[in-house]
Amino acid sequence: MKEKILVAGAGVSGIAAARMALATGAQVILYDGNTQRDAAGLRALFPEEAPIEVMLGGLTEEALAQTKVCVISPGIPMRAPFVAQLMEAGIPIWSEIELAYRNAKGRLAAITGTNGKTTTTALTGEILARRYDSTFVVGNIGNAYTGEALLTRDDSVTVAEVSSFQLETIDAFHPQVSAILNITPDHLDRHGDLATYIRMKKSITRNQTEKDTCVLNYDDPVLRPFGDTLPCHVIYFSSRQELEEGLFLRGEEIIWRRGGREERVCGIHEMNLLGRHNYENVMAAVAICSTLGVPMQTIRDGIRDFKAVEHRIEYVTEVDGVKYYNDSKGTNPDAAIQAVKAMVRPTVLIAGGYDKHAQYTEWIECFGDTVREMVLIGQTADAIEAEAKRLGFTACHRAGSMEEAVDLCAKLARPGDAVLLSPACASWGMFDNFEQRGRIFKDCVRQLEKKAADA
């Protein structure tokens, strides 16, 4: 009997992986443990003649016996019961990016880190597209790598945002340029401990050689020494100190010192991005694009024209003298710290969400004179309020929905203030994902704007 590829997880990445597997001539079993999924509806997403079957609930012995490799969706943890079945049967488990990599052509840059991945990936992609006709931006940014890999050519360049979940099950995945932007505690509910999470992030360099390049944050206490262990060329960047070799922030200018010579890249006022963390993202993108052969003037032009990505300190509008910002992608305390630090007005903050067992102390301590009031939503509201009060921040309020939170913020904010959605928590529970959370926030703000205009 012909061997098959088992695609586990019937979400966006799973559907894309199944389509790629079919396009390469494989037979596919599309498996999802949720028995409430619509099997007929899932099957209808593929051509009638396609050699694919949909399986819900449990895996049969027959399916396991036929399976050559399993491509697992990033949302499925390795502790899932069926994963143990696969391991016991000796079946290789690949991430969706592994399948895509094995079928892609051209050069690959891969970007990971706790925070800043999406902005850096989007900026890198925009700059590369100015130089190369065949440029692809894929991965955790919302465009499945498997959906684009077969379109790549020998002269293509691909930039991929990759998460720790995706890196958990790579094998041959080998970017010519990798970047790790930073590492702070996150997804400990998935990985179990910080050491495992760090190991997943570092694995982006697993297959790199002396011919390749890795871009690292010199200011990160984990990443600085890690660079000394790598066989590939390392380019460091820093927003805190001048480097003998690498990119750094000097006052309000980004400088690249290499081989004893300095080059001015750009000034921070030439870009449309706010905050020190974004200056770091820009430095990483500069290093990646230059390594891939983009001239510096083209890089400068791309930086100048780039706008902040949706849901990352995204300016929404101003209502009654109050500016509203959507940072729904601030799904952990460290990301939310960066958003708070980027605010230049007194701020009313919307926070809270799904509990990933994060620690909130450092985030709350960064409020200083910036955060005046905090409106809490979601599962973590109690824990955040308790820690805030322990640290002496008592201006906490509760809301049962995003609409209620926005309305309350409008009442609390004064002309000249900002309202910032930067939850420091995942979106699950109240929302499907951080994108939905951010769009609902923006819809609520626009309703406020409409009411103000009609008044």
For each residue, the residues with C-beta under 8 A, 3 or more apart:
1: 66
2: 27 66
3: 27 66 67 68
4: 26 27 28 29 63 66 67 68
5: 21 26 27 28 29 67 68 69 70 71
6: 28 29 31 59 63 67 69 70 71 86 91
7: 10 14 17 18 21 28 29 30 31 70 71 73
8: 14 31 32 70 71 72 73 76 82
9: 13 14 31 32 72 73 75 76
10: 7 14 15 30 31 32 37 42 54
11: 14 15 73 75
12: 15 16 144
13: 9 16 17 73 74 96 144 146
14: 7 8 9 10 11 17 18 30 32 71 73 96
15: 10 11 12 18 19 30 42 45
16: 12 13 19 20 96 144 146 147
17: 7 13 14 20 21 71 73 96 99 100 144 146
18: 7 14 15 21 22 28 30 46 52
19: 15 16 22 23 46 146 147
20: 16 17 23 24 99 100 103 146 147 149 150
21: 5 7 17 18 24 26 28 71 99
22: 18 19 25 26 28 46 50 51 52
23: 19 20 150
24: 20 21 103 150
25: 22
26: 4 5 21 22
27: 2 3 4 5 51 52
28: 4 5 6 7 18 21 22 50 51 52 53
29: 4 5 6 7 52 53 54 55 63 66 67
30: 7 10 14 15 18 42 52 53 54 55
31: 6 7 8 9 10 54 55 56 59 63 82
32: 8 9 10 14 37 42 54 55 56
33: 56 57 58 80 82
34: 37 56
35: 56 57
36:
37: 10 32 34 41 42 56
38: 41 42
39: 42 43 54 56
40: 43 44
41: 37 38 44 45
42: 10 15 30 32 37 38 39 45 54
43: 39 40 46 52 53 54
44: 40 41
45: 15 41 42
46: 18 19 22 43 50 52
47: 50
48:
49:
50: 22 28 46 47
51: 22 27 28
52: 18 22 27 28 29 30 43 46
53: 28 29 30 43
54: 10 29 30 31 32 39 42 43
55: 29 30 31 32 59 60 63
56: 31 32 33 34 35 37 39
57: 33 35
58: 33 82
59: 6 31 55 63 64 82 85
60: 55 63 64
61: 64 65
62: 65 66
63: 4 6 29 31 55 59 60 66 67
64: 59 60 61 67 85 86 89 91
65: 61 62
66: 1 2 3 4 29 62 63
67: 3 4 5 6 29 63 64 70 86 89 91
68: 3 4 5 91 92
69: 5 6 91 92 93 94
70: 5 6 7 8 67 86 91 92 93 94
71: 5 6 7 8 14 17 21 94 95 96 98 99
72: 8 9 76 83 93 94 95 96 169
73: 7 8 9 11 13 14 17 76 96
74: 13 95 96 140 163 165 166 168
75: 9 11 165
76: 8 9 72 73 80 83
77: 80 83 190
78: 83 93 168 169
79: 83
80: 33 76 77 83
81: 84 85
82: 8 31 33 58 59 85 86
83: 72 76 77 78 79 80 86 87 93
84: 81 87 88
85: 59 64 81 82 88 89
86: 6 64 67 70 82 83 89 91 93
87: 83 84 90 91 93
88: 84 85
89: 64 67 85 86
90: 87
91: 6 64 67 68 69 70 86 87
92: 68 69 70 171
93: 69 70 72 78 83 86 87 169
94: 69 70 71 72 98 99 169 170 171
95: 71 72 74 98 99 165 166 167 168 169 170 173
96: 13 14 16 17 71 72 73 74 99 100 144 145 146 166
97: 100 101 139 145 160 162 166 170 173
98: 71 94 95 101 102 169 170 171 172 173
99: 17 20 21 71 94 95 96 102 103 146
100: 17 20 96 97 103 104 138 144 145 146 148 149
101: 97 98 104 108 145 149 170 172 173 174
102: 98 99 172
103: 20 24 99 100 146 149 150
104: 100 101 108 145 149 150 152 156 158
105: 152 153 154 156
106: 134 152 153 154 155 156 157 158
107: 156 157 158 176 177 292
108: 101 104 157 158 159 160 174 175 176 177
109: 124 128 157 158 159 160 175 176 177 178 179 288 291 292
110: 139 159 160 162 173 175 177 178 179 204
111: 117 120 121 124 159 160 161 162 178 179 181 284 288
112: 117 161 162 163 164 167 178 179 180 181 201 204
113: 116 117 120 179 180 181 182 183 201 217
114: 181 182 183 184 185 186 201 332 334 335
115: 181 182 184 277 332 334 335 338
116: 113 119 120 181 182 277 278 280 281 284 338
117: 111 112 113 120 121 140 141 161 162 163 181
118: 121 122 140 141 161 309 312 329
119: 116 122 123 273 278 281 308 309 312
120: 111 113 116 117 123 124 161 179 181 281 284 285
121: 111 117 118 124 125 137 139 141 159 160 161
122: 118 119 125 126 137 141 306 309
123: 119 120 126 127 281 282 285 302 303 306
124: 109 111 120 121 127 128 137 159 284 285 288 289
125: 121 122 128 129 135 136 137 159
126: 122 123 129 130 302 305 306
127: 123 124 130 131 285 289 294 298 299 302 303
128: 109 124 125 131 132 135 157 159 289 292 294
129: 125 126 132 135
130: 126 127 294 298 301 302
131: 127 128 289 292 293 294 295 298
132: 128 129 135 155 156 157
133: 155
134: 106 152 153 155 156 157
135: 125 128 129 132 156 157 158 159
136: 125 148 151 152 156 157 158 159
137: 121 122 124 125 141 143 158 159
138: 100 141 143 144 145 147 148 149 158 159 160 161
139: 97 110 121 143 144 145 160 161 162 163 166
140: 74 117 118 160 161 162 163 166
141: 117 118 121 122 137 138 161
142: 435
143: 137 138 139 147 148
144: 12 13 16 17 96 100 138 139 147 148
145: 96 97 100 101 104 138 139 148 149 158 160
146: 13 16 17 19 20 96 99 100 103 149
147: 16 19 20 138 143 144
148: 100 136 138 143 144 145 151 152 158
149: 20 100 101 103 104 138 145 146 152 158
150: 20 23 24 103 104
151: 136 148
152: 104 105 106 134 136 148 149 156 158
153: 105 106 134 156
154: 105 106
155: 106 132 133 134
156: 104 105 106 107 132 134 135 136 152 153
157: 106 107 108 109 128 132 134 135 136 292
158: 104 106 107 108 109 135 136 137 138 145 148 149 152
159: 108 109 110 111 121 124 125 128 135 136 137 138 288
160: 97 108 109 110 111 121 138 139 140 145 175
161: 111 112 117 118 120 121 138 139 140 141
162: 97 110 111 112 117 139 140 166 167 204
163: 74 112 117 139 140 166 167
164: 112 167 168 186 187 190 191 197 200 201
165: 74 75 95 168 187 190
166: 74 95 96 97 139 140 162 163 169 170
167: 95 112 162 163 164 170 173 200 201 203 204
168: 74 78 95 164 165 200
169: 72 78 93 94 95 98 166
170: 94 95 97 98 101 166 167 173 203 206
171: 92 94 98
172: 98 101 102 207
173: 95 97 98 101 110 167 170 206 207
174: 101 108 207 208 212
175: 108 109 110 160 178 204 208 212
176: 107 108 109 211 212 213 292
177: 107 108 109 110 212 213 214 215 288 291 292
178: 109 110 111 112 175 204 205 208 212 213 214 215 232
179: 109 110 111 112 113 120 214 215 216 284 287 288
180: 112 113 183 201 202 204 205 214 215 216 217 220 223 226
181: 111 112 113 114 115 116 117 120 217 280 281 284
182: 113 114 115 116 217 220 223 280 334
183: 113 114 180 197 198 201 220 222 223
184: 114 115 332 333 334
185: 114 188 194 197 332 334 358 359
186: 114 164 197 331 332 334 356 358
187: 164 165 190 191 197 356
188: 185 191 192 193 194 197 356 357 358
189: 355 356 357
190: 77 164 165 187
191: 164 187 188 196 197 200
192: 188 196
193: 188 196 197
194: 185 188 197 198
195: 198 199
196: 191 192 193 199 200
197: 164 183 185 186 187 188 191 193 194 200 201
198: 183 194 195 201 202 222
199: 195 196 202 203
200: 164 167 168 191 196 197 203
201: 112 113 114 164 167 180 183 197 198 204
202: 180 198 199 205 206 226
203: 167 170 199 200 206
204: 110 112 162 167 175 178 180 201
205: 178 180 202 208 214 230 232
206: 170 173 202 203
207: 172 173 174
208: 174 175 178 205 212 214 230 231 232
209: 212 231 232
210: 231 232 233
211: 176 232
212: 174 175 176 177 178 208 209 232 233
213: 176 177 178 232 233 234 235 287 291
214: 177 178 179 180 205 208 227 230 232 233 234 235
215: 177 178 179 180 234 235 236 237 284 287 288 291
216: 179 180 220 223 224 226 227 234 235 236 237
217: 113 180 181 182 220 223 224 236 237 238 280 284
218: 223 224 236 237 238 241 243 246 248
219: 224 238 239 240 241
220: 180 182 183 216 217 223 224
221: 224 225
222: 183 198 225 226
223: 180 182 183 216 217 218 220 226 227
224: 216 217 218 219 220 221 227 236
225: 221 222 228 229
226: 180 202 216 222 223 229 230
227: 214 216 223 224 230 234 236
228: 225
229: 225 226
230: 205 208 214 226 227 234
231: 208 209 210
232: 178 205 208 209 210 211 212 213 214
233: 210 212 213 214
234: 213 214 215 216 227 230
235: 213 214 215 216 246 247 287 291
236: 215 216 217 218 224 227 243 245 246 247
237: 215 216 217 218 243 246 247 248 280 283 284 287
238: 217 218 219 241 242 243 246 247 248 249
239: 219 248 249 276 277 279 280 283
240: 219 249
241: 218 219 238 248
242: 238 248 250 255 257
243: 218 236 237 238 246 247 248 257
244: 257
245: 236 257 258 259
246: 218 235 236 237 238 243 256 257 258
247: 235 236 237 238 243 254 255 256 257 265 283 286 287
248: 218 237 238 239 241 242 243 254 255 257 283
249: 238 239 240 253 254 255 268 276 279 283
250: 242 253 254 255
251:
252: 267 268 269
253: 249 250 264 265 266 267 268
254: 247 248 249 250 264 265 266 267 268 279 282 283 286
255: 242 247 248 249 250 262 263 264 265
256: 246 247 262 263 265 286
257: 242 243 244 245 246 247 248 260 261 262 263
258: 245 246 261 263
259: 245
260: 257
261: 257 258
262: 255 256 257
263: 255 256 257 258 296
264: 253 254 255
265: 247 253 254 255 256 283 286 296 299 300 303
266: 253 254 270 271 282 300 303 304
267: 252 253 254 270
268: 249 252 253 254 271 279
269: 252
270: 266 267 300 303 304
271: 266 268 278 282 303 304 306
272: 306 307 308
273: 119 278 279 281 282 306 308
274: 278 308 313 342 344
275: 278 279 313 338 339 341 342
276: 239 249 279 280 338 341
277: 115 116 239 280 281 338 341 342
278: 116 119 271 273 274 275 281 282 308 313 342
279: 239 249 254 268 273 275 276 282 283
280: 116 181 182 217 237 239 276 277 283 284
281: 116 119 120 123 181 273 277 278 284 285
282: 123 254 266 271 273 278 279 285 286 303
283: 237 239 247 248 249 254 265 279 280 286 287
284: 111 116 120 124 179 181 215 217 237 280 281 287 288
285: 120 123 124 127 281 282 288 289 299 303
286: 247 254 256 265 282 283 289 290 299 303
287: 179 213 215 235 237 247 283 284 290 291
288: 109 111 124 159 177 179 215 284 285 291 292
289: 124 127 128 131 285 286 292 294 298 299 302
290: 286 287 293 294 296 299
291: 109 177 213 215 235 287 288
292: 107 109 128 131 157 176 177 288 289
293: 131 290
294: 127 128 130 131 289 290 298 299
295: 131 298 299
296: 263 265 290 299 300
297: 300 301
298: 127 130 131 289 294 295 301 302
299: 127 265 285 286 289 290 294 295 296 302 303
300: 265 266 270 296 297 303 304
301: 130 297 298 304 305
302: 123 126 127 130 289 298 299 305 306
303: 123 127 265 266 270 271 282 285 286 299 300 306
304: 266 270 271 300 301
305: 126 301 302
306: 122 123 126 271 272 273 302 303
307: 272
308: 119 272 273 274 278 312 313 314 315
309: 118 119 122 312 314 329
310: 314 326 435 438
311: 314 326 327 328 329 434 435 438
312: 118 119 308 309 327 329 330
313: 274 275 278 308 325 326 327 339 342 422
314: 308 309 310 311 325 326 327 438
315: 308 323 324 325
316: 324 325 326 441 442 445 446
317: 323 324 445 446 449
318: 321 322 323 324
319: 322 324 410 445 448 449 452
320: 410 415 452
321: 318 414 415 416 417
322: 318 319 410 413 414 415 416 417 418 419
323: 315 317 318 345 417 418 419
324: 315 316 317 318 319 418 419 420 445
325: 313 314 315 316 339 343 418 419 420 421 422
326: 310 311 313 314 316 421 438 441 442 445
327: 311 312 313 314 330 335 336 339 420 421 422
328: 311 331 421 422 423 427 434 435 437 438 441
329: 118 309 311 312 335 434 438
330: 312 327 335 336 338 339 422 423 424
331: 186 328 335 353 356 423 424 425 426 427 434
332: 114 115 184 185 186 335 336 356 358 424 425 426
333: 184 336 337 358 359 360 362 363 424
334: 114 115 182 184 185 186 337 338 362 363
335: 114 115 327 329 330 331 332 338 339 422 424
336: 327 330 332 333 339 340 351 363 422 423 424
337: 333 334 340 341 362 363 366
338: 115 116 275 276 277 330 334 335 341 342
339: 275 313 325 327 330 335 336 342 343 420 422
340: 336 337 343 347 349 363 366 367 370 371 420 422
341: 275 276 277 337 338 366 370
342: 274 275 277 278 313 338 339
343: 325 339 340 347 370 418 420
344: 274
345: 323 416 417 418
346: 369 370 372 414 416 417 418
347: 340 343 370 371 372 417 418 419 420
348: 371 372 373 374 375 409 412 413 417 418 419 420
349: 340 367 371 373 374 375 419 420 422
350: 374 375 377 399 402 405 406 409 419 420 421 422 423 441
351: 336 374 375 376 377 384 422 423 424 425
352: 376 377 378 379 380 381 384 423 424 425
353: 331 377 378 379 380 423 424 425 426 427 428 429 430 431 437
354: 378 379 380 425 426 427 428 429 430
355: 189 358 379 380 383 425
356: 186 187 188 189 331 332 425 426
357: 188 189
358: 185 186 188 332 333 355 424 425
359: 185 333 362
360: 333 363 364 383 384 387 388 424
361: 364 365 387 391
362: 333 334 337 359 365 366
363: 333 334 336 337 340 360 366 424
364: 360 361 367 384 387 388 391 393
365: 361 362 391
366: 337 340 341 362 363 370
367: 340 349 364 370 371 374 393
368: 371
369: 346
370: 340 341 343 346 347 366 367
371: 340 347 348 349 367 368 374 393
372: 346 347 348 395 412 417
373: 348 349 395 396 397 409 412 413
374: 348 349 350 351 367 371 384 388 393 395 396 397
375: 348 349 350 351 396 397 398 399 405 408 409 412
376: 351 352 380 381 384 385 396 397 398 399
377: 350 351 352 353 381 398 399 400 401 402 405 423 430
378: 352 353 354 381 423 425 429 430
379: 352 353 354 355 425 429
380: 352 353 354 355 376 383 384 425
381: 352 376 377 378 384 385 398
382: 385 386
383: 355 360 380 386 387
384: 351 352 360 364 374 376 380 381 387 388 396 424
385: 376 381 382 388 389 396
386: 382 383 389 390
387: 360 361 364 383 384 390 391
388: 360 364 374 384 385 391 393 394 396
389: 385 386 392 393 394 396
390: 386 387
391: 361 364 365 387 388
392: 389
393: 364 367 371 374 388 389 396
394: 388 389
395: 372 373 374
396: 373 374 375 376 384 385 388 389 393
397: 373 374 375 376 408 412
398: 375 376 377 381
399: 350 375 376 377 402 404 405 408
400: 377 404
401: 377 404 405 430
402: 350 377 399 405 406 430 437 440 441 444
403: 406 407 440 444 447
404: 399 400 401 407 408
405: 350 375 377 399 401 402 408 409 444
406: 350 402 403 409 410 419 441 444 445 448
407: 403 404 410 411 444 448
408: 375 397 399 404 405 411 412
409: 348 350 373 375 405 406 412 413 419
410: 319 320 322 406 407 413 419 448
411: 407 408
412: 348 372 373 375 397 408 409
413: 322 348 373 409 410 417 418 419
414: 321 322 346 417
415: 320 321 322
416: 321 322 345 346
417: 321 322 323 345 346 347 348 372 413 414
418: 322 323 324 325 343 345 346 347 348 413
419: 322 323 324 325 347 348 349 350 406 409 410 413 445
420: 324 325 327 339 340 343 347 348 349 350
421: 325 326 327 328 350 437 438 441
422: 313 325 327 328 330 335 336 339 340 349 350 351
423: 328 330 331 336 350 351 352 353 377 378 427 437
424: 330 331 332 333 335 336 351 352 353 358 360 363 384
425: 331 332 351 352 353 354 355 356 358 378 379 380
426: 331 332 353 354 356 434
427: 328 331 353 354 423 430 431 432 433 434 436 437
428: 353 354 431 432 433
429: 353 354 378 379
430: 353 354 377 378 401 402 427 437
431: 353 427 428 434 436 437 440
432: 427 428 436
433: 427 428 436 437
434: 311 328 329 331 426 427 431 437 438
435: 142 310 311 328 438 439
436: 427 431 432 433 439 440
437: 328 353 402 421 423 427 430 431 433 434 440 441
438: 310 311 314 326 328 329 421 434 435 441 442
439: 435 436 442 443
440: 402 403 431 436 437 443 444
441: 316 326 328 350 402 406 421 437 438 444 445
442: 316 326 438 439 445 446
443: 439 440 446 447
444: 402 403 405 406 407 440 441 447 448
445: 316 317 319 324 326 406 419 441 442 448 449
446: 316 317 442 443 449 450
447: 403 443 444 450 451
448: 319 406 407 410 444 445 451 452
449: 317 319 445 446 452 453
450: 446 447 453 454
451: 447 448 454 455
452: 319 320 448 449 455
453: 449 450
454: 450 451
455: 451 452
